[in-house]
Amino acid sequence: MNRRLILTTLAAASVAALTGCAGPYTVSADVSSYGNWPADRKPGSYAFDRLPSQQQSEEAAKRQATLEDAAKAALEKAGFKPAADTKTADVLVTLGARVTAYDPVPWDDPLWWRWRGRLFSPRYGYAPGWGGFGWRHDPFFDRRYDRAVALLMRDRASGEALFETHASNEGVTMGSDALLTPLFDAAMAEFPKVNPKSHRVSVQAIR
């Protein structure tokens, strides 16, 4: 079983940015969505609704503003327009994001095809003088990062949850804020269709 380390949100500043030449590139994400958006309801105006925990400090509010900036394009592509304030919006939108880091262990994969350990580690047996198997402290293991965003839409008047969507992908770095926009694009790409089963969605992004 993977040993997981949950990092609160993308608020943990990125240690590595997306690299490469400027230009379009493809981002793929696993997407799942839920809800019951009325068939005859058209996208209207929206406003962002922050949870108390998302505005408890200046840093939390700043981080939430970053998420909101990243989600605007996805909402507008789906046909929504920003409202003047939360009191006049048709829907209220709540956002979230997080990064999960995890370290694979050799027995996760029967063939150890991603194994990066030393000679004296669990793949080859006991490591004399180490007090046992040494995989937990081996710096060569493949640490992976799962980057995820979530979006929840509620009817402002009734408070009813109409549409919820999640998008995530993984890589060898935490990713940067630049990855937020294509993840939100992937999350909203199929709106208003819902599909609870996780499936792959690819979108174009600009570096």
C-alpha positions as CSV (number, residue, x, y, z in Angstrom):
1,M,0.0,0.0,0.0
2,N,1.4,3.4,-0.9
3,R,2.6,5.7,1.9
4,R,0.9,8.9,1.2
5,L,1.7,12.4,2.4
6,I,-1.2,14.9,1.9
7,L,-0.1,18.4,1.3
8,T,-2.9,20.8,2.2
9,T,-3.5,22.5,-1.2
10,L,-1.5,23.9,-4.0
11,A,-0.8,26.6,-1.4
12,A,2.4,24.6,-0.7
13,A,4.4,26.6,-3.2
14,S,5.6,24.7,-6.3
15,V,9.2,23.5,-6.2
16,A,9.3,23.0,-9.9
17,A,7.6,24.9,-12.7
18,L,6.5,23.5,-16.1
19,T,9.4,23.8,-18.4
20,G,9.9,23.9,-22.2
21,C,9.5,26.2,-25.1
22,A,6.5,28.5,-25.3
23,G,3.5,27.2,-27.3
24,P,0.6,24.9,-27.0
25,Y,0.8,21.6,-25.3
26,T,-1.6,18.9,-24.2
27,V,-2.6,18.2,-20.6
28,S,-4.5,15.0,-19.8
29,A,-6.4,14.5,-16.6
30,D,-8.7,12.0,-14.9
31,V,-12.1,13.6,-14.6
32,S,-15.3,12.6,-12.7
33,S,-18.5,14.7,-12.4
34,Y,-21.7,14.5,-10.5
35,G,-25.0,16.3,-10.2
36,N,-28.2,17.0,-12.0
37,W,-28.0,20.2,-14.0
38,P,-31.5,20.8,-15.4
39,A,-31.7,20.0,-19.1
40,D,-33.5,23.3,-19.9
41,R,-31.2,25.5,-17.8
42,K,-28.7,27.6,-19.6
43,P,-25.4,28.7,-18.1
44,G,-25.9,32.1,-16.5
45,S,-23.9,34.4,-14.3
46,Y,-21.6,33.1,-11.6
47,A,-19.7,34.4,-8.6
48,F,-17.1,32.6,-6.4
49,D,-18.2,31.6,-3.0
50,R,-15.3,31.1,-0.5
51,L,-15.6,28.8,2.5
52,P,-14.6,30.2,5.9
53,S,-11.3,28.2,5.8
54,Q,-10.5,29.8,2.4
55,Q,-10.6,33.3,3.8
56,Q,-9.3,32.8,7.3
57,S,-6.0,34.5,6.6
58,E,-4.5,36.8,4.0
59,E,-2.5,33.9,2.6
60,A,-5.6,31.7,2.3
61,A,-7.4,34.5,0.5
62,K,-4.5,35.1,-1.8
63,R,-4.3,31.4,-2.7
64,Q,-8.0,31.3,-3.3
65,A,-7.8,34.2,-5.7
66,T,-5.2,32.3,-7.6
67,L,-7.6,29.4,-8.0
68,E,-10.4,31.7,-9.1
69,D,-8.2,33.3,-11.7
70,A,-7.3,29.8,-13.1
71,A,-11.0,28.7,-13.2
72,K,-12.5,31.7,-14.9
73,A,-11.6,30.7,-18.5
74,A,-13.1,27.2,-18.0
75,L,-16.3,28.7,-16.7
76,E,-16.6,31.1,-19.5
77,K,-15.9,28.4,-22.1
78,A,-18.8,26.6,-20.6
79,G,-21.0,29.6,-21.2
80,F,-21.0,31.4,-17.8
81,K,-20.4,35.1,-17.3
82,P,-19.2,36.7,-14.1
83,A,-21.8,38.4,-12.0
84,A,-21.4,41.8,-10.3
85,D,-21.5,40.1,-6.8
86,T,-22.7,37.0,-5.0
87,K,-26.2,38.5,-4.5
88,T,-27.0,38.8,-8.2
89,A,-25.3,35.6,-9.5
90,D,-27.3,32.7,-10.9
91,V,-24.9,30.2,-9.4
92,L,-22.2,30.2,-6.7
93,V,-18.9,28.4,-7.4
94,T,-16.7,26.9,-4.8
95,L,-13.2,25.8,-5.7
96,G,-10.5,23.6,-4.2
97,A,-7.1,22.1,-5.1
98,R,-4.5,19.9,-3.5
99,V,-1.3,18.0,-4.2
100,T,-0.8,14.4,-2.8
101,A,2.8,13.1,-2.7
102,Y,3.4,9.4,-2.5
103,D,6.3,7.0,-2.6
104,P,5.8,3.7,-4.4
105,V,7.3,0.6,-2.7
106,P,8.8,-2.3,-4.5
107,W,5.9,-4.7,-3.9
108,D,3.4,-2.3,-5.4
109,D,4.5,-3.6,-8.8
110,P,5.2,-7.4,-9.2
111,L,7.8,-6.8,-11.8
112,W,9.4,-3.8,-10.1
113,W,9.7,-2.0,-13.4
114,R,9.9,1.4,-11.7
115,W,12.2,0.2,-8.9
116,R,15.0,2.7,-8.2
117,G,16.6,1.2,-5.0
118,R,20.1,0.2,-4.1
119,L,21.4,-3.4,-4.3
120,F,20.9,-4.0,-0.6
121,S,17.2,-3.2,-0.4
122,P,14.0,-5.3,-0.3
123,R,14.3,-6.4,-3.9
124,Y,17.5,-8.3,-3.2
125,G,17.0,-9.0,0.5
126,Y,18.2,-7.9,3.9
127,A,20.7,-5.1,4.2
128,P,23.3,-6.0,6.9
129,G,23.9,-3.2,9.3
130,W,20.8,-1.2,8.4
131,G,18.6,-2.8,11.0
132,G,16.3,-4.3,8.4
133,F,15.0,-3.4,4.9
134,G,16.0,0.1,3.8
135,W,13.4,1.1,1.3
136,R,11.7,3.8,3.3
137,H,14.9,5.9,3.4
138,D,16.1,5.3,-0.1
139,P,16.3,8.6,-2.0
140,F,16.1,6.9,-5.4
141,F,12.5,5.7,-5.1
142,D,10.1,7.3,-7.6
143,R,8.1,9.9,-5.7
144,R,5.0,10.9,-7.6
145,Y,2.6,13.8,-7.2
146,D,-1.1,13.7,-7.8
147,R,-2.3,17.2,-8.6
148,A,-6.1,17.7,-8.3
149,V,-8.8,20.5,-8.6
150,A,-12.4,20.4,-7.7
151,L,-15.4,22.7,-8.6
152,L,-18.8,22.8,-7.0
153,M,-21.7,24.8,-8.5
154,R,-24.8,25.7,-6.4
155,D,-28.0,27.5,-7.3
156,R,-27.7,30.8,-5.5
157,A,-31.4,31.1,-4.7
158,S,-32.1,27.6,-3.4
159,G,-28.6,26.5,-2.3
160,E,-29.1,23.3,-4.3
161,A,-25.9,21.6,-5.5
162,L,-26.2,21.4,-9.3
163,F,-22.8,20.3,-10.6
164,E,-19.6,18.9,-9.1
165,T,-16.5,18.0,-11.0
166,H,-13.0,16.8,-10.2
167,A,-9.9,16.6,-12.3
168,S,-6.5,15.2,-11.5
169,N,-3.2,14.0,-13.0
170,E,0.1,12.9,-11.8
171,G,3.8,13.6,-12.4
172,V,7.2,13.7,-10.9
173,T,6.9,17.3,-9.7
174,M,4.2,19.2,-7.7
175,G,3.5,21.3,-10.8
176,S,3.2,25.0,-10.8
177,D,0.2,27.4,-10.8
178,A,0.2,27.2,-14.6
179,L,-1.2,23.7,-14.3
180,L,-4.3,24.9,-12.5
181,T,-5.9,26.4,-15.7
182,P,-5.8,23.3,-17.9
183,L,-6.9,21.1,-14.9
184,F,-10.0,23.3,-14.5
185,D,-10.5,23.3,-18.3
186,A,-10.5,19.5,-18.2
187,A,-12.9,19.5,-15.2
188,M,-15.4,21.6,-17.1
189,A,-14.8,20.3,-20.6
190,E,-17.9,18.1,-20.7
191,F,-20.3,20.4,-18.8
192,P,-23.3,19.9,-18.3
193,K,-22.9,16.2,-18.9
194,V,-22.1,14.2,-15.8
195,N,-20.0,11.0,-15.6
196,P,-19.1,9.8,-12.1
197,K,-16.7,7.1,-13.5
198,S,-13.2,8.5,-13.7
199,H,-12.2,8.9,-17.3
200,R,-9.4,10.6,-19.3
201,V,-9.9,14.1,-20.7
202,S,-7.3,16.0,-22.7
203,V,-7.2,19.7,-23.3
204,Q,-4.9,22.2,-25.0
205,A,-2.9,24.6,-22.9
206,I,-0.5,27.4,-23.6
207,R,3.0,27.6,-22.0
